[in-house]
Each structure stands twice: as structure tokens, then as C-alpha cells.
Amino acid sequence: MTKYQVEEIYSDTVVSSGTVVENDPMKAAEVAAGQKVLPRALQDHWFRVVDEEQAAVYEYSLLGPDERTDLLEWNEQSDLGPPIMGKVYGPELANEDNHFYNCPACDQPVDQRDFRQVFWHEVPGHEPLEPKPEAKVIEFPKRK
């Protein structure tokens, strides 16, 4: 088995990188892509596989459409799963309003105690999160 460095690339930007141990470079690209690949034919979305021991570089593209979940298509809090609650460290905040800030990109209030919201609003080009009407509102206990 060979150790390959695999990079996922959109246009000229590396969006992910990792090490894969496999029998051949195409299998290493398929592990990183999560689906079948073919040798690259000038696609914008592709995978570079580097075998450092042999000083060889291979390029692959997806066989069909990308079957992985596109996180930018998610735009509801319920799409993000259950809340990931944070804790306040240091002095207690004076009131409930101090837990929120307005996102500079979409101007939506963001609850800093829910890391899902914080992470969502860090993605460039995101849409505002829309809560589902049937979504359960989580009440935070008041601090004494």
C-alpha cells in the first residue's frame, strides 16, 4: 500500500487535503471523493493525487455529478441537526441580548451560544437561516 497526498480542488483553490493509504492513486482519489473518478479532462472540480515516494502527480475528476451533500443548500436550522451549545467563560453576561450579534453578511441575529449558527454564518456567501414553523424553540434557563 502506498501513502498518497490527495487534494480536492475547485478551479485553482484547494478546498480540502488529506493523506490516503491505498493500492493505486485512482483508488486514493475515490476514497477522498466518496465516489468513482476518471482521469481529469479540464474540469473545474478535480482531485490531485501526489505519490511523494515516486515523485508522481495524478489528476482525476468525478465520474458523474457530485453525490455528496452540498452544505450551502442547507438554509434551515433544523438542517444543521441538534444544537451544539457553548458555555460562557469568564464574567457572566449582563443580559440575554449580550449573547447575540448581527451577521455582517446577512444581518441576521446569531445566538453565540449555538455553535451551529456561529459556524453557519462564518461560511462566505451563506443565506440567512430560516427556522421551520414546526421547529421546537429551545428555552435557555435563566441564570441566577
C-alpha positions as a Markdown table, in Angstrom:
| # | Residue | x | y | z |
|---|---|---|---|---|
| 1 | Met | 0.0 | 0.0 | 0.0 |
| 2 | Thr | 1.1 | 3.5 | -0.8 |
| 3 | Lys | 0.6 | 6.7 | 1.1 |
| 4 | Tyr | -0.9 | 9.4 | -1.2 |
| 5 | Gln | -1.5 | 13.1 | -0.5 |
| 6 | Val | -5.0 | 13.9 | -2.0 |
| 7 | Glu | -6.2 | 17.5 | -2.6 |
| 8 | Glu | -9.7 | 18.4 | -3.7 |
| 9 | Ile | -9.6 | 21.5 | -6.0 |
| 10 | Tyr | -12.2 | 23.9 | -7.3 |
| 11 | Ser | -10.7 | 26.0 | -10.1 |
| 12 | Asp | -7.3 | 26.9 | -8.6 |
| 13 | Thr | -8.3 | 26.7 | -5.0 |
| 14 | Val | -7.5 | 23.7 | -2.7 |
| 15 | Val | -10.7 | 23.1 | -0.6 |
| 16 | Ser | -9.6 | 20.0 | 1.2 |
| 17 | Ser | -6.5 | 18.0 | 1.6 |
| 18 | Gly | -5.6 | 14.7 | 3.3 |
| 19 | Thr | -3.5 | 11.6 | 3.3 |
| 20 | Val | -4.9 | 8.3 | 1.9 |
| 21 | Val | -3.2 | 4.9 | 2.0 |
| 22 | Glu | -4.3 | 2.8 | -0.9 |
| 23 | Asn | -3.1 | 0.4 | -3.7 |
| 24 | Asp | -3.2 | 2.9 | -6.5 |
| 25 | Pro | -3.8 | 6.7 | -7.0 |
| 26 | Met | -7.2 | 6.3 | -8.6 |
| 27 | Lys | -8.5 | 4.4 | -5.5 |
| 28 | Ala | -7.0 | 7.1 | -3.3 |
| 29 | Ala | -8.9 | 9.8 | -5.2 |
| 30 | Glu | -12.1 | 7.7 | -5.0 |
| 31 | Val | -11.7 | 7.4 | -1.2 |
| 32 | Ala | -11.3 | 11.2 | -0.9 |
| 33 | Ala | -14.2 | 11.8 | -3.4 |
| 34 | Gly | -16.5 | 9.2 | -1.9 |
| 35 | Gln | -17.5 | 8.0 | -5.4 |
| 36 | Lys | -16.0 | 6.9 | -8.7 |
| 37 | Val | -13.5 | 9.1 | -10.6 |
| 38 | Leu | -11.9 | 9.2 | -14.0 |
| 39 | Pro | -8.8 | 10.8 | -15.3 |
| 40 | Arg | -9.2 | 14.6 | -15.4 |
| 41 | Ala | -10.3 | 16.3 | -18.6 |
| 42 | Leu | -10.1 | 20.0 | -17.8 |
| 43 | Gln | -13.0 | 20.1 | -15.2 |
| 44 | Asp | -13.0 | 22.9 | -12.6 |
| 45 | His | -13.7 | 20.4 | -9.8 |
| 46 | Trp | -10.9 | 17.8 | -9.6 |
| 47 | Phe | -8.6 | 15.9 | -7.3 |
| 48 | Arg | -4.8 | 16.0 | -7.3 |
| 49 | Val | -3.1 | 12.8 | -6.0 |
| 50 | Val | 0.6 | 13.0 | -5.2 |
| 51 | Asp | 2.8 | 10.0 | -4.7 |
| 52 | Glu | 5.8 | 11.6 | -3.0 |
| 53 | Glu | 7.9 | 8.3 | -3.0 |
| 54 | Gln | 7.6 | 8.0 | -6.8 |
| 55 | Ala | 7.5 | 11.8 | -7.4 |
| 56 | Ala | 4.3 | 11.4 | -9.4 |
| 57 | Val | 1.2 | 13.6 | -9.7 |
| 58 | Tyr | -2.2 | 12.3 | -10.9 |
| 59 | Glu | -5.3 | 14.3 | -11.7 |
| 60 | Tyr | -8.9 | 12.9 | -11.5 |
| 61 | Ser | -12.5 | 14.2 | -11.9 |
| 62 | Leu | -15.7 | 12.8 | -10.6 |
| 63 | Leu | -17.4 | 10.2 | -12.9 |
| 64 | Gly | -20.8 | 11.9 | -12.5 |
| 65 | Pro | -22.4 | 14.7 | -10.5 |
| 66 | Asp | -21.1 | 15.2 | -7.0 |
| 67 | Glu | -23.2 | 12.9 | -4.8 |
| 68 | Arg | -22.1 | 14.5 | -1.6 |
| 69 | Thr | -24.3 | 16.8 | 0.4 |
| 70 | Asp | -23.9 | 20.5 | -0.5 |
| 71 | Leu | -23.9 | 22.3 | 2.8 |
| 72 | Leu | -24.6 | 25.6 | 1.0 |
| 73 | Glu | -28.1 | 24.2 | 0.0 |
| 74 | Trp | -29.0 | 23.9 | 3.7 |
| 75 | Asn | -30.7 | 27.1 | 4.9 |
| 76 | Glu | -32.8 | 26.0 | 7.9 |
| 77 | Gln | -31.6 | 25.5 | 11.5 |
| 78 | Ser | -33.2 | 22.0 | 11.5 |
| 79 | Asp | -31.0 | 21.0 | 8.6 |
| 80 | Leu | -28.0 | 21.5 | 10.8 |
| 81 | Gly | -29.0 | 18.9 | 13.4 |
| 82 | Pro | -29.4 | 19.3 | 17.1 |
| 83 | Pro | -28.0 | 22.4 | 18.8 |
| 84 | Ile | -24.3 | 22.4 | 19.8 |
| 85 | Met | -24.4 | 24.5 | 22.9 |
| 86 | Gly | -21.4 | 26.6 | 24.0 |
| 87 | Lys | -20.5 | 27.9 | 27.5 |
| 88 | Val | -19.7 | 31.3 | 28.6 |
| 89 | Tyr | -16.2 | 31.5 | 30.1 |
| 90 | Gly | -15.2 | 34.5 | 32.2 |
| 91 | Pro | -17.6 | 37.1 | 33.7 |
| 92 | Glu | -21.3 | 36.4 | 33.3 |
| 93 | Leu | -23.1 | 38.4 | 30.6 |
| 94 | Ala | -25.3 | 41.1 | 32.0 |
| 95 | Asn | -28.4 | 40.2 | 30.0 |
| 96 | Glu | -29.8 | 37.9 | 27.3 |
| 97 | Asp | -29.1 | 40.4 | 24.5 |
| 98 | Asn | -25.3 | 40.0 | 25.0 |
| 99 | His | -25.5 | 36.5 | 23.6 |
| 100 | Phe | -26.4 | 37.8 | 20.1 |
| 101 | Tyr | -24.7 | 39.7 | 17.3 |
| 102 | Asn | -25.9 | 40.6 | 13.8 |
| 103 | Cys | -24.1 | 38.7 | 11.0 |
| 104 | Pro | -22.2 | 41.3 | 8.9 |
| 105 | Ala | -23.1 | 39.3 | 5.6 |
| 106 | Cys | -26.8 | 38.7 | 6.0 |
| 107 | Asp | -27.7 | 40.9 | 9.0 |
| 108 | Gln | -29.5 | 38.0 | 10.8 |
| 109 | Pro | -29.2 | 37.8 | 14.6 |
| 110 | Val | -26.8 | 35.0 | 15.6 |
| 111 | Asp | -27.0 | 33.3 | 19.0 |
| 112 | Gln | -23.4 | 32.8 | 20.0 |
| 113 | Arg | -24.4 | 30.0 | 22.4 |
| 114 | Asp | -25.4 | 27.8 | 19.5 |
| 115 | Phe | -22.2 | 26.9 | 17.5 |
| 116 | Arg | -24.3 | 25.7 | 14.6 |
| 117 | Gln | -25.4 | 29.2 | 14.0 |
| 118 | Val | -22.0 | 30.7 | 14.5 |
| 119 | Phe | -20.4 | 28.2 | 12.1 |
| 120 | Trp | -23.1 | 28.7 | 9.5 |
| 121 | His | -22.6 | 32.5 | 9.5 |
| 122 | Glu | -18.8 | 32.1 | 9.0 |
| 123 | Val | -19.3 | 30.5 | 5.5 |
| 124 | Pro | -18.8 | 33.1 | 2.8 |
| 125 | Gly | -21.9 | 33.6 | 0.6 |
| 126 | His | -24.3 | 31.9 | 3.1 |
| 127 | Glu | -28.1 | 32.5 | 3.1 |
| 128 | Pro | -29.9 | 33.5 | 6.3 |
| 129 | Leu | -31.1 | 30.6 | 8.3 |
| 130 | Glu | -34.9 | 30.1 | 8.2 |
| 131 | Pro | -36.4 | 28.2 | 11.2 |
| 132 | Lys | -39.0 | 25.7 | 10.2 |
| 133 | Pro | -42.5 | 26.6 | 11.5 |
| 134 | Glu | -42.8 | 23.3 | 13.3 |
| 135 | Ala | -39.3 | 23.6 | 14.8 |
| 136 | Lys | -39.2 | 23.4 | 18.6 |
| 137 | Val | -37.9 | 26.6 | 20.3 |
| 138 | Ile | -35.3 | 25.8 | 22.9 |
| 139 | Glu | -35.7 | 27.8 | 26.1 |
| 140 | Phe | -32.5 | 28.5 | 27.9 |
| 141 | Pro | -32.7 | 28.5 | 31.7 |
| 142 | Lys | -32.3 | 31.9 | 33.3 |
| 143 | Arg | -29.2 | 32.3 | 35.4 |
| 144 | Lys | -29.4 | 33.4 | 38.9 |
